[in-house]
Amino acid sequence: MSRALADTPTRPPRKDLIKAFVAALSGTSLEWYDFAAYSVASALVFGDLFFPSHDPLSGTLLAFSTYAVGYLSRPLGGFVFGRLGDVLGRKQVLVTTLLLTGIATVLIGLLPTHGQVGALGAVLLVALRFAQGVGIGGEWGGAVLLSSEFGDEQHRGFWASAAQIGPPAGNLLANGVLAALAASLTPEQFLSWGWRVAFLLSAVLVIFGLWIRVKLEETPVFRELQREGDQASAPLREVFTEEPRALISAILSRVGPDVLYALFTVFVLTYVTKELGLPQSWAVAGVMIGSTCQLALIPAAGWLSDRWSRRRVYAIGAIGGAVWPFVFFPLIGGGSAPLLVVGVIVGLLWHSLMYGPQAAFVAEQFSTRLRYTGCSLAYTLAGVIGGALAPLLFTSLFAYFDSWIAPACYLLGTCVVTLIGLAISPRAARAA
């Protein structure tokens, strides 16, 4: 028997809804805190401490860890933890993924450097980055279900958006912590031990997240599956054989938002400094302000999708995101700081209109018994073809064509891919 994502068997108390919302938010915030802290530390200190230029092996490991390991290991986490989430339950798996990601991050803060143990330090750093990716790969799908399956169908877009607030929250927290450390310490102190504090502080998020998740009951939807004895025995095989259209729709729907986010949080920093010759701080200010706005815009977009339509709100974001770069790049060409900040904020507004409804939309594509696996596969596979490649493709296209039009057309194409994903949804009636 296969149940669609319909009404929860019994509506839980509101306090349980809030607990589930906080549990989902804390986990994805930790995920993106770790991701942002690692990215910033790679640029600031990892080169000197773990990958000195005189060691070719370490240099190769740096490139591999920075651009590949964190993304390539995520599908493994999606495969492993997605399956377990549909067999054992959401709560138990989410406790494991939170521990795996958090412990790996804390251990990064304790690693011996190249000067202490040679290339072993770089090897350990890559291994821990791999472990982070595995944990992250299993986190998103479960976090989405944790909040959405405690909610009711009429408000699922809002409750499921908890998992989507994690990226801006984690980015803001990581950049804020590292900026405060860099400002309060001398360069020597920051290089010696200050950077470690940012990674060790993730233990606070882990403890808080565990406290919430351990106290939370299993979702009502999965408990109903257990009572009926309807858990999937081979969810990976069943997703690919029984719900391939749902998987393709979910993967395609995620590509555009990932690429749009890379443009307005990563590529814009390079473009502003190298092409326009403007201070990078202007672009950073736009990203930080835009991320702050997203803390409210993302759940608002999820709420709007409950009242208007999941696909309609999502599609408006995709269309706006496809068009906006053709306005944004000419807009900032004059070197105006206010226009740059406004342009980034508007870009992240279009992202929010897709990202807010995304969690509920993806979850609604799959039947209950296969939903953790389906969501995890969609998240991790889309990340490989979308977010992982986007910064490199933006930079390569701009360098080859020497024009912003090529990156803008690339984003346009990925937003069209997202619209196709929305159009082929097998759960069109529920999402429309």
N, C-alpha and C positions, 0 to 999 in steps of 0.2 A: 504494500500500500504506500502511495506517495502523496504527501500532503503539500499543498502550495503554501506560500507564506501568507496566511490569512490571519484571522483573529487569534489572539492569544487565548488559550483554553479558559483561563480565569484571569481577570485583570488584577495585577498585583497592587499592593499599597503604593501610594505615591512616594513614600520614603525609599522603597526598593527601586523605583524608577530613577530617583535622584542618585542613589548609590551606584546603580549601573552606569549612569551617565558619567559620574565622577571616575568610576573604575576604568571606563573606556578612554576618557580624556587623559587620565594620568599615564596610562600605558603608552598611548601614541605620542604624548608629550615627551616621555622618556626616550622613545625611539628617535624622535627628531632632535631632541637635545643632544643625544649621543652622536647623531649624524652631523649636526652643525658643529659640535665641539671638535670632532675628528677632522672635519674639513678645514676649520680655522687653524687648528694645531698643525695640520699638515703644511699649511702655507707659512706658519710662523716659526715652528720649532722642530718638527719632525725631520726635516731635511738635515739640520745640523746634528741632531741627537741620535738619529737612527740610520740615516742614509747619507753619510758623507760622500762627497763627490769623488774622492780618491778610491772608493770601493765600488767597482762596477756591479757586483752582485747586489749590493744594497740599493744602488740606483735602479736596477731592474725591479727589485721588490717594491720600491716606492711607487713606481708607475703602476705596477700590478695591483697593489693594495688600494691605491687612491681611485683608480678608474675602473677596476673590474671586480675585485673580491666582494665588496659590499653589496653589489648588485647581483653578481652571478650566484652568490650563495643564497639569495632570497628565494628563488624557486625551490631549492632544496627544502627550505623551511616551510614553504607553502605546501609542497607534496607531503612532507612528514607530518606536520602539525595540523594541516587541513584534514587529512585522513583521520588522525586521532581525535580531532574535535567533533567529527561526525560519529565516531565510534564510542568514545569515552565521555564526551561532553565538553561544553564550552569552558566552564570554570576551571577544571583541572588543567587543561592545556594552556589557558591564559596565565595561570600561575607559573607554569614552567617557562613559557616564552619570556615573561617579565624577568624571571630569575636569570635566564640565559643571557639576555641582552644586558641587564644591569650588572651582573657579575663580570662579564667580558669588559664592560666599560670601566668598572672600578679597577680591574687588573691592569688595564692600559695605564692608569695613573700610577701603578706600582712597578712598571717595567724597568729593568736595567737598560741603560743606553748602550750605544755602540762602543763608547769609550770604556765601558765596564765589562761587557761580554762579547764584543765584536758583532759579527753578523747575526748571532743568535738573537740579539735584541730585535732586529728587523723581522726575523722569522716569527718570533713570538707576537710581534705587533700585527703582522699579516694574519696569523692564526686567530688572534682575538677579533680582528676585523671580520674575518670569515664567520666566527661564532655570532657576532653582532648581526650579520646579515641573515643567518639562519633563524635567529630569534625574531627578527623583524618580519621575516617572511611569513611566520606563523601568527604574528601579533594582530595585523590589521583585520583579517577576516573575523577573528574571534572578538575583537573589540567592537566591530560593527554589530555583530550578533548579540553581544552582551547587552548593549543599550537598546537595540531595535526589538529584540525578542522579549524584553521586559515591558516594552511599550505596546500601544494598541495600533491598529492599522491606520486609524485616522490621524495619528500624530507621529508616525514612524519616521518621516523625513527629518523632523526636528530632533527626536531622540537619537537617531542613528548618526546625526551630524557630530556627535561628541567625538567620534574617532577622527573626524576631519579637522577639528580645531587643533589637533596635535602639532601639525607642521608649523603654523605661525607661532604657536605658544612655545614650542621647543626651540625654534630659531631665535625668538626674542630672548628667551632665558639663557641660551648658550652664548649668544653674542653679548648679552648684558653682563654675564659672569666673567667672560674673558676680557671684555673691555674694562671692567672694574679692576680686575687683577692687573692688567697691563698698566692702568693709570696709577695704581697704588704701589706698585713695585718698581724697582729699578730694572732695566733690561737684563742685567745679570741675574737678578733674583727670579725674574719671570722665566728665563731660560733654564735656570738651575732647578727650581722646584715649583714656581708659581703656576705653570701650566697644568701640573698634576692635580691641583686643587679642583679645577673644572671637572675632571673625570671622577675624582673621589666624591664630589658632591652629588653625583648621580645616585649614590647609595641612599640619599635622603628620599629621592623620588621612588626608588625601588621599595624601600620600607613602607612609604605611604601607600604605594600601589598595592603591595601585598596585604597590608592591613585592610584595605577596602575589599580586595578580591577574595581573601580568605573568609571574610565575614559574609560575603554575598552568597545567596543560594544559587543553584543551577537555574538556568532560564526556564520559565514555565513551558515554553515550546518544546525544549528538549526533554523535560520531565514527562511531558505527554507522550513523546516518542518512546521513551523508556517504558511507560505503562503499557503502550500498545505493542511493544517488542518490535518496533519498526526501524531501528537503527540500521544504517547501511553496513553491509559486511565487506564490501569492496568499493568504497566511494570513489577512488581514483578512476577505476575502470568504468564505473557507472556514469560519472560525469562526462567522460569522453565518448561513451557509446550511447547514452540515453539523453544527454542534454548538451550536445555539441553547439547547437545554435545559441543557447543561453551563454555558454562560455565565450564564444566568438563575440557576441553582442557586448558582454561585460568587458572583455579585453579592449575592443575597439573604442568603447565609450570612455575608457580611461586614458587613451593615448593623448588626445588633445589637451586636457587639463595639465598633464605632466609636462608636456612640451611648453605650454604657455607659462607655467610656473618657472621653468628653467630660463625662459627668456627674460622675465621681469624680476628674477632674483639672482641670476648668475651672469648671463651674457651681458645684461645691461651694465654691469660693473666694468667689464672689459671694454665695451663700446664707448662708454662715457670717457674713460681715461685715455685710451689709445687712439680713438678716432676723433673725438671732439676736443681732447686736451683739457678736459674739465676735472676738478678735484673729485676723486672717488667718493669722498665724504658726502657729496651731493646725492649720488646714486644710493649710497648706503642709507642716507636719511630717508629717501623715498621708499626703499625696501622696508625699513623699520617702521615707518609710519603706515605704509600699506599693510604690513603684517599685523600691526596693532588694530587697524580697521577690520581686518579679517576675523579677529576674535568675535566680533559681533555680526559681520556680514555672512559668515558661513552658516551659523545656526539660523540666521534670518532667512537665508535662501532655502535651507531645509524646511523651515516652517512654511515658507511660501509654497514650496512644492506640495505640501500637504493640502493646501487650500486651492491651489490653481491646477497644477499637474506636474508630475515629476519630469516627464520628457519635455514639456513646454519650457519650464524654467531652465533646464539643462541645455536645451537647444538655443535659447536666447543667449546664454553664456557662450556657447560655441560659436555662434554667428558673430557676436560682439568681439570675442577673442580673435576670430579670423580677420576681422576688418581693422581692429584697433592698431596693429603695428604699422599699417599704411598711413595712419594719422600720427602715431606716436613719434616715429623717427623724424619726419619733417618738423613736427612740433618742437622737438628738443634741439634741432639743428642750429638754432640761433644762440644756444648756450645759456638759456635762462634757467636758473636753479628752481624757481617756483613751478615753471612748466614741466621740468623734469620730474619733480616730486608728484605733481598732479598726474602726469602721464603714467607713472608707475602705479599710483593708487588706482587709477581707472583700469589699468591692465589687471591688477589683482582683484578688482571688483568683478570683471568678467570671469576670472578664475573662480571666485567665490560662488557665482551663480551655477557653475558646473560642479564645484567641489561639495557644496552644501547638500544637494540632492543625491550625490553620487553613491554614498554608502547605502542608502535605502534602495536606490535603483538597482545597484549590483546585487544586493541581497535578494531582491524580489525576482530576479531572473531564475533562481534555482529553487527546486523543491526543498522542503524542510530537511529531509534526511541527507541531502547532499550539499547543503548550503555552506557549511564551513569550508569544505574542500573547494567548491566552486568559487567562492569569494577569494580564497587564498590564491588559487591558481590565476584568477583574473588579475588580482593585484600585482603578483610577482612577475607574471609574464608580460603584462603591459609595462611594468617598470623597466624591464630589460630593453624592450623595443622603443620605449618612450623616454622616460626620465634619464636612463643611463646614457643614451646616445645623444640626447639633445644638446648639452653644452658643447660637445665636440663637433657636432654637425653645424651648429650655429657659427662657431669659430671658423670651421673649414670653409663653409659656404661664403662667409664674409671675406675671408682671405682670398679665395679663388676668384670671386666675381667683383671684389672691391666695391661692394654696394650693399646697403641694408635691404634692398629689394629681395635678394635671394633668401636670407633668413626669414623675411616676412612671408614669402611664398611657401617656404617649408612649413611654417606655422599654419598658414592657410590650409595646406594639404592635410595636416594632422587634425585640424578641426573638422574638415570634411569627413575624415575617417571616423571621428567621434559621432558626427551626425548620421553616418551610415550605421554605426553601432546602435544608436537610438532607434533608427528606423526598422532594423531587423529584429528588435526585441521580441522574443516569443511570449513575453508577458505584457504585451502592448496594452491590453485592456486595463491591467492593474497600474501600469506606470503612466498611462496617458491622461 
